Amino acid sequence: MRRGFAVCVGLILVLSNGLTWAAEAAGKDRLGRVVSDSVLTDYRGASVSLASLKDKPIVVLAFLGTECPLAKLAVTKLNVLAKEFEPRGVVVVGINSNRQDSLADLAAQAKEQDVSFRLLKDAGNKLADAAGAIRTPEIVVLDQQRGIRYVGRIDDQVGIGYRRETAKRSDLKIAIEELLAGKPVSVATTEVEGCFIGKVREPKRGAEVTYSKHVAPILQNRCVNCHRPGQVAPFAMTSYDEVAGWAETIAEVVEDNRMPPWHASPDHGKFANTRNLPDDEKRVLLDWVKAGAPEGDRNDLPSPKSFTDGWQLPREPDLIVNMRDRPYDVPASGTVRYQYFSVDPKLTEDKWVTAAEIQPGERSVVHHVLVFAKTDSELRKFDGEGAFLAAYVPGFMPQQYPNGMAKLLPAGAKLIFQVHYTPNGKATKDISRIGLLFADEKSITHAVMTSEARKSGGLIIPPNADNSRHEANSPKSPVDVQLLNLMPHMHVRGKSFRYELQTVDGRKETVLDVPRYDFNWQTSYQLAEPLSIPAGSSLHVVAHYDNSENNLNNPNPKATVRWGEQTWDEMLIGYFDIAVPRDAFEASRKPSAESKTKAPGSFLPPAILKQVVEQLQQLDVNKDGVLIPSEVPTKLMPIFKRLDFDGDEKLTVEEVRKAIEKKR
C-alpha cells in the first residue's frame, strides 16, 4: 500500500502490475565497465571521494531515493548486508542522484531509517550516468579495480505488483559471496524495479506544454489531494522542482494505466467515484515529460487549491470509534498478515448510519481498512467478519447515501476492523478509526443493506491453473430494490471479476466488469445513480484466478487453493449495497409465524446450516468430518472452544447446530 498518482504513485510502484526494466538490455552491456573516481557529498555536507575506498575489495553502490517506497524498503536489507560483510572488507555506499532530494532530505532519511552505511549525494547525477544507473533501488557492485561485476536488485522478495513472504533468491548476497571466493558472478544481471532516478534534464526550448500552464492544473485536480504534505502519497506535487524529479516515473505509471488506480472497464456502468484520467490530460502529461519537463512562466500557475485535512464527512461525526485503545506496532519490513480488531461501541439503541469515513492513523503504512458490524447472534460466519459497514483505500472518499437511505447499526453490535498493513522501511505505529453520521430514524424511507454473491464450499482452484473460472449467485430479491455500489473481493490469485444483473424475465446486464482485478485496491464502485432492480432479480458474479507461476503474487503455484481468510487462501465474494423499502426491511427483521411454530430441534434454517457445513469443510484439512485444534486458525480458537460442548477438542456439525440453536 504505498501511495500514488491521483491516488498514490508509490503504492502502485510497490504493489500494482506494471512494466519492468529488462536487465538483458540495460545490465549486460555495463558489465566490466570501469567506474572512475567521483567526488560526492555526505548528508552532513562533507566531500567524500570513491578513491578513499581503494583498499576495499568490493564496493556496493546502492542507488536510492528518500521517497521511492521500494528504495526505502531496500534500506532495511542493505543495513543487514552492510553489517554482515563489513568484517570481510565489503563496503556499502548509498547513492542519491535525485534532483528533488536535498541534503536535508538525506539527513532525515538517515535518522528515520537508522541507516548504518554511508549515504551520499550525487549532484548532477554524474555517478549515476557513469554507472548507467536508471532506477531506485538499483545495485551496482564494483570489484577492487572498480569494474562493474553485478547490476540489478537486492533480491526478489518485493517488486512492482508483488510482495512475497520471503525472497526466493538473494541475488546481491550471492554475488558478493561469489566475488569474495574469487568466482565469477553466476547471475550477473537481474531485473531492476522501482522509481526512475530524478536526473537533471535539459528541457526542450519552445515546448508548447509547460508545467505552469498545462501540467499543474491537472495535478491539482487529480493528484494533490493525496500528493501533499501529511497525506498518503510519498511525495508532494505542489512544486515544480519536486514534480520534475518524478516526471519519468509519472509518465510510466500513467502510460501503463497503473495510475490513477481504477480497474473498472469503461464499457459497463457509470460510477460516482471514477478516477479515470481522460485521454487528453494523459497526453498533456506524456508530452510534457517527452519535452524534458519544462517549467514555463510561473505567472501561468493556477491559484492553490484548498483541501480539507480533517474529516471529509459533511459534518463532524456523531460517533468516532478507534480500532483499539493502544497503537498497533507496524514493523519496518516484512509481510504483516491481516489484522482484526473487535471494538464494542456500547450502543444501547439502534442507529441509522447515513455516511461513514475511515481514517488511518498512519497513512504511510495502512493499505486498506474494512469495517464490519457484527452482533453476538451472527454465528453463521467463521471469518471474523459481519455485515459490511465501510471501507478505506488511499484516495477513497466516504460515501454518503441518498436522502432517506441509511444502514442500520443494531444496538449491541461490535465493530470489526480488518486492517492490511504494508511496511515502508520505517517502524511505526497506527490507530485507525471510523467516524459515523446518524440520521433520525423517522426520516429513513429505505434501509441500505450489504448483500453478497459468495462461493465458499465449492471454491477449488487447481495447481498451476492460470485462468480458473468460478461463479456465484446472490439471493433473489423478494421486493424491488435499488443497487448503490459493488465491491468485488478476492485474494492474491484474483485475476478478473464481473457482476451480471439477472432479472426474473431472463434478461442479463453487466453492471461492473473488472478485467484486471488488483487485490491491493479494495475498491467500492459507487454507481453514479441508483439502479432499480425488480423483484425476483439476482446478481451473478464470474471470477477468474491465476494460480500459475506467471502470477508473481502467487505464494505457491503447486498448491490446490480453497476458501480461507488468509491471503494464501482464496475468496470469492461479490459485495453490493442495496436500498430496500423500509416496510419490507422491517418485515424481514420480524420472526416469521413458521419459525415460531418450529420445534427447537428444527429452528436452524437450512440455508444457514448449509453455510456452516461449508465453512467446516473448508477448515477440515483431513476431510474426516471432525475439526481438531490443529485445523483451526488461532483467531478462531475462542469460537472453537465455545462450541466444543463436551470438551473433547473435537467439533462436529451437530455440535455447531446445537450451539447456534441454543444461542438463538
N, C-alpha and C positions, 0 to 999 in steps of 0.2 A: 503494500500500500503506500507507494510513496510519491505523491504529488502529481502536477500535471499541467498541460497546456489547455487552457479553458477549464480544466479541472485536473491539474497535476501532471506536468510533463515527466517529472522524475519518477513518479509512481509507475507510469507506463514503461519508462525505461527499465525498471526492475521487473515489472510484473505482467506486461501485456505482450502479445505476439508481435513480432516485427522483424525487420531485416537485420542480418548480422554482417559484419565485415569479413570478407573471405581472406583467410590467412595465406592462402596459396598465392594471391596476387600481391598482398601488402607485406608479407613477412619474409618469404624465402629470398627475395631479391635484396634484403638487407643483411642477411647472414654473412659474416666475415667483414662487413664494413667496419672501419676503424673510426671511432668517435674521438675527435680531437679534444683537447682541453677546453673547458668552459669555465668562466667565472660567474658564479651565481651569488644570490643574496639570501641569507637566512632570515627568519621572521623577526629577528632582533635588529636587522639592518647590517650585519657584518658580512663582508665578502668571503666567499668560500670557493676555492679552486678544486676542480676534479683532480688536478695534478697532485694535490696533497694526499690522495689516496693511492699513489703509485705502488705502495708496498702491499696493497690488498690483492689477493689472488682473484677475487671475484667481486664485482660491483653490480648491485641490482638497482637499476633505475626504475622507479615506480612513478609513472606519470599520473598525478592525482588532481582532484579539484575539491574545493571546500563545500560544494553544494550537490554535486552529482551523487545520487544515492548509491550506485554501485561502487563508486570510488570511496565513499565513506565506509561502506561495509568492508572494503579491501583493507582499510587501515587496521582493523582488528586482527586480520590474518597476518599482515605484514609485521605487526608488533611481535607476534609469536615467532615468526620465521627469523626476524632480526635477532631476537634473544637466543634462539636455538643455534644459529650459525655464527654468531659473533666470536665464540671461542676458536672457531676454525678459520678466522680471517675474512669471512664474508661480511660485507657492509651493505646495508640497505639505505638508499637515499630516496626520499620523496621529492619529486619534481613537480612544481606547479607552473604551468605555462599559460594559464588562462589570463586573458587581458582583463577580465572582470573581477579577478581575485586580487585583493591588495595584501600587503604585508600584515596589516591588522587582521585581515580575514585568516591568514595562515596562523597567526598567533592565537586567535580564538580557537581554531581547529586543533592546534597542538594541545591546548589546555583542555578543551571539552572532550577530546577523544584520547587524551593521555598518550600522545604519540611518542614512542620510545626511540625512533630513528630520526635522522636529520631531515628537516623539511625545508626545501629551498625554493626560491622564486626564480623562474627562468624568464626574465624580462625580454619581451620581443620574441618569445618562443624560439630562440636560436638553438638551444639544445634539442628541443622537440623536433625541429627541422633537421638537425644533423643526425638524429637517431631515427628519423622517419616516423615518429610517434604521431598518432592521429586521434586516439581516444583516451578517455579516462574511465577505468583504471587500465593502463597498458604497461606491461612489464618488458624491459629490455635488459638482458643480462650480458655484461661485458667480462671478458677474461682479463688477465693481467696486462696484455698488450692493448687492451681496450677495444678488442674486436667483438662484434656482436655475435653471441653464440645461441641466444634464445630470444624469441619475440612472441608475446601472447598474454595469456591470462594467468592468474594465480592457480585457480582450479576450476572445476565445472559445477560447483555447488549452486551458484546463483548466476542468472543471466537474464536476457530480455525475454520475459514471458515465463520464467520458471524459477523455483526456489526449492531445492532438494533438501531433505533432512541432513544428508551428508554428501560430501563430494565423492564422485566415482573415481576421479583421478586427480592427484595433487601435482599438476604439471610443473609448477615452479620449483617445488621442493625436489622433485625427481631430477629436474635439470641441474640444480645446484649439486646434488649428490653425485651425479654422473661426472660433472666437471671436476669436482674435488677428487674423484677417483681416477682422473686422467682419461676418462672415456668420452667419446662424442655424445652429444645430446641425442637421445633416441627419438624424441619428438621435439624438433627444434622450433616449430611454429604451431600456434593454436589460434583459434578464433578469438578476437577481442570484441567484447560487447560493452556498451556504455555510452557516455556522452562524448560529443566531439570536443576536442580541445578548442577553447575560445581564442583562436590565433588572431594576431593583428593582420587585417586585410586592407588592401588599397581599394577604396570604393570607386566605382566606375564614374567617370566625370560625365556630367549632364544626364544622369539617370533620371528617368521620369518618375519612378516610385521612390519616395523617401520615407524615413521613419516618422518624421514630424508631421507630415501632411497625410500620409496614407496608412502607415502601419500602426501608429499609436492609437488612433480611434478604434481600430479593430481589436487590438489587445485590450483596450479599456473596456469595451463592450463584452468581449468573450472570455477574457483571461484574468484580469486584475482582481476579480472577486476572490480568486484563490491565490494569485501571484502578487501578494503584498505582504508586508511585514506582519508576523503573527498568525498567518494563515497556513494552510496545509502544504502549499507548494514550496519547493526547495529554494526558489529564488524569486525575487520581485521582478515585475515587468513594468515598473513605474519610471524607469530612466533609460535613456538611450544606451549609455555605457554598459549597463547590465544586460539589456536585451541583445545588443550587438554581439556580446560574447557568446550568447546562446543561439545565434542565428542559424547555424548549420544543423544543430540539434532540433530546433523548431521546424525547420524545413523537412527534416527526415520524418518526424512523427506525424506531421500534417500530411505529407505526400503519401505516407503509408496508411493513412486513416487510423492511426493509433490514437490520435488526438484530434478533436475532443473525444472523450470516451463515450461513444454512443454506438450501440450494437444492433439497434432495430433496423430492419430493412425499410427503406422509404416507400416500398411498393404497397405496404399494408398499414393502414391506420395513421391517425394524426395524434400527436402527443403534446401535452402542455409543457412538458419538461425536456423537450428535444434539445440536444446540444450539437446538432449537425453544424458544421462550418460551411456556409454557402460556397459554391464553386468560385464565384467571383472574388470573394475575400481570400480564399485559399490561393488563388492565382496571384493576388497582390503580395502575399507573404513570400511566395516562392520567387517571384520576380525581384523582390527586394533583396533577398539573400543572394540570388544569382548576380545581382549588380554590386555585390560587396558590402551590403548593408549601409548605404549612405544615410547620414543623419538628416540633411536638408536644413531648411530655415526654421529655427526654433520658434519663430513667431507663428508658425503654422500649427503648433501643438494645440490639441483640444484642451478645454478647461478641465481640471482634475475632477474626476467623478467621486462623489461621496458614497461610502459604504457603511452599512451597519455592522459593527463588530460584535454586538451582543446577540440577544435572541432575535431570530428572523420572523417570529410569530407576529401577528397583527398587534398584540399587546403582551404585557408581562404574563407569564404562565400562572394559572391558578394553582398548579401543583408542580413542584420540582422534586424529582426523586434521584438520588445518587445511586450508582450501581453497587456501592458498598461504602462503609464508613471510614475506610482507610485506603490509601493508594495501592494499586497493583504494580509490582515491580516488573518492568519490561527489560529484558537483558539487551546488551549491546549487539549481540549477534545470535545466529542460530534460528531455529524454527519454533515458534510458540503455538502449541495446539489451541484450538478454540477454547475460550474461557467462558464459563457460565456462572452468572451471579444472580442469586434469588433475593429479592427485596420485598418486604411487606410494607406497602404504603399506609396500612392501617385504615382502609376505607370502611366506614361503618354504614354507608349507604351507596346505592348505585350512582354512577356518574356517567354523563354523556360527553364523550370526547369529540370535539369538532376539529381539533388540529393538535398535532404532536411534533415536537422537534427534539432530536437527539444531539447533544453537544459533546464531542470528545474532549477529554481533559487535556490530552497531549496529542494534537492533531498529527504530529510528525510520525507517530507510530501506530495510530489507530487506522486500520484498513477499512473495516466496516463494523457496524453495530446493528443487531436486530433485537427488538424488544417484543416479548410475548407476554400476554396476561394469562394467568393460569389459576383456576380455583382448585381447592382441595379435592373436589369431586371428579376432576378431569384425570382419571387414571387410564384413559384409553391410549395414551401415548407413552412411549418409553424413551423418548429422545430429549427429555428435559425441556420441551417447548410447550406451548399452549396456543391460545388464539393470538394471531399476529396483530401487533399494535402499531409499530413504527419501524423505520429503517434509517440508517445513515451510511452514506458513502461520500468520499470527498466531492464537493461541489453540489451535493444533493440539497435541494430546497424543500423545506417542510411543506407537506400537502395540507391544504385546508379544504374540508369537504364543503360542497354547495350548501346554501342556506337550507335549514330544515333537516340536514343529514348529519348523523354522528354515530360513533361507535360506543356501544355500551361497555363500561368498565364495572363489572359487578362488585358489590360490597364483599370485602374479604379476599379479593383477588390479589395474587402476588405477581410481581413483575420479574420476568426472567430476561436478563441481559445476556445475549450471545455476542462476544467481542472477539474480533480477529485482529491480532497484533502482528506487525511486521517490523522487526528490529532494524534500526538505521545506523548502527555503528556507535551509538551512544546509549548507555544505560539510562533509563528514565522511568518516571512514574506516571500513572494515569488514574484519574477518577472520572469516568464518563457519566453523563446524567441525561435525564429526559424531562422536558417541560410539557405540560398538558394544559389545553384550554377546554373548559367545560361550558356546556350550554344548559339553559333551563329546559328541563325535560318536557315541559308543556309546548316548547317551540319545535320539537322534533316530529317531523312527519314521516321520515324514513330512517330506519336503522341500517348503519353500514356494517356489513358482516364480511369477514375474510373466509372465503371458501377455498377449496383446492381440488385439483386433479392429481391423484397420487398413485404411484405404483411402488409397492414395497416388497411383498412376498414373492412376486414373480420377476423381480429385477435381478437378472443374472447376466453378467457381461463376460463373454468367453475370453480366454487369454489371447493376446496378440490381435484382437479384433479392432480394426481401425474405423469402423462405421456401424457399430452395433445399434440397431433401431429398437426403440421401446415406446409404448403408447399407454395412455391412461385417460379415464373419463371422470369428470366431476359428477356429483349427483344431479339429477334433473331438477330444475327449479319448479316448485309446485305453483308459484304465482309469477306474475310479471315483475321483473326487477330491472335495475339499471346497472350496467357494468361501468366501474370507475377507473380501475387500474389493474395491471397484471405484473407479477414478479416471478419469473422462472427461477428455479433453484436446482442446480446440480453441483457436483464437486469437480475435482481437477481433471477428470476424464470427459467432462461435458464438452460437446462439440457444437451442437445446434439445438434450438428449441423453438417449437411453433405451437400457437394456440389456434384452434378452429372452433368457431361457434356452430353448433349443430342444432337446428330448430326442429320442432315436432313434425313439420311437413317435409323433412329430409333435406332442407337447404343447408349448405356448408359455406362458411365465410371465414377466411383467415383474418384474425384481428390483431395478431402480433407474430412476426417472424424474426427470429434472432439467428441468422445463418452462421455467425461466428461467436458462439457463446464464450464468455470470459468469466471464469469463476472469481476473478479478482474484483469484478464490479457487480455487486448485488443490487442491480438497478430495479426500481419500481417504475414501470412505464405508465404514466398518468395520461389517460385519454383527454384530448382537448375538450371533448363534450361527452357526457354520459351516453352510453349506448344502450338503447332499450332492448331488452331480451324477453321474448314472450314466454309464458308458462310452458313447461314441458321441454325447454331447451337445456342444453348442457354444453360444457366446454371440453373439447377433445384436445389432448396435447400429444405431440410427437417429438421425441428426443433422440438424439444420436450421441454415441460415446466413442471416443478414440482411446482404446486400451493397448495401443501399439507403441513401439519404440519411437515412432515419429512424434509422439506427444511428449515433449521434454518435461512436462509437469508430472508425467506418469511415474509413480513410485515403484511399480513392479508390473511390467507388461506380461509377465508369465503367470500372473495370478488370475483366478476366476473371481470376479468382483461382484459383491452382493450389497444389499441395502445396509447402511450403517451411518452413524453420525460423524465419524472421524473422516478426515479428508481423503484417507487412503481407501475408504469405503465409497459408496455412491448413494445418491438420492435422485429421485425423480418426483419433484413437487411443482405443480403449476399453481402458485398462489394467485388469487384475484379477489378484489373487493367488489361487492355488490351492494346496492341500496335497495332495501326491502321495505315495502309499505309498513307503517308502524303497526297497524292492526294485525297483519299477517305475522309480523315478528313476535308480537305479544302472544298470539295464539300458539306459536311454536314453542314458547317457553313454558306453557302450562302442561301439566301431566295429562295424557290422553285418558279417556274412560277405559280404553283397553288395558293400559298399563296398570290402572288402579285395580282391575279385577284379576290380574295375573297372579298365579301362585308365586310365593317367594322364590322357588327354585327356577322359575322361568322368566324372571323380571329382566334379565340382561338381554337387550336387543340383539338379534342375530348378527347384525352388521358390526356392532361393537365387538362382540365375541370373535368375529372373523378377523378384525384388525388386530386384536390381542394375539390370536393364534399366529398370524403372520409375523408379528414382531418377535414372538417367542421363537419361531422357526428361524428367523434371521440370527438370533443370538445363539441358538443351539448348534454349536460348531460340529459336534459329532453326530447330530441328527438322530439322537436316541429318544427324543420326545421329552427329555428332562433337562432343566437348566441346573448347572452347578456353578459355584462361585468363580471358578477359573474361566468360565464362558461369559461372565457378566462384567462390563466396563466398571471401573472404580466409581464413577459418578453415579451409577445406577444401583450400587450395592445397598444403600439405605432402603430403596424400594424393594429390592430382593428380600432383605431381611424382614421387612414389614409384611410381605406377602407369604413368607415361609411360615405358615401357621404351626406346623408340627416341629419346627426347628431342626429338621434333618439335613439342612443345607442342600435340599433338592426342591425344585419348583416345577410344578406341573400346571397344565392348562386348567385343571379342575380347581386347584388352589387359587389361581388368579380369578377364576369365575366367582368363587365363593367370596373372595376378598372384595371384589367390586360390588357384588350384590349386598354384602354386609355394609359397605360404605354408603351405598345408596339408601 
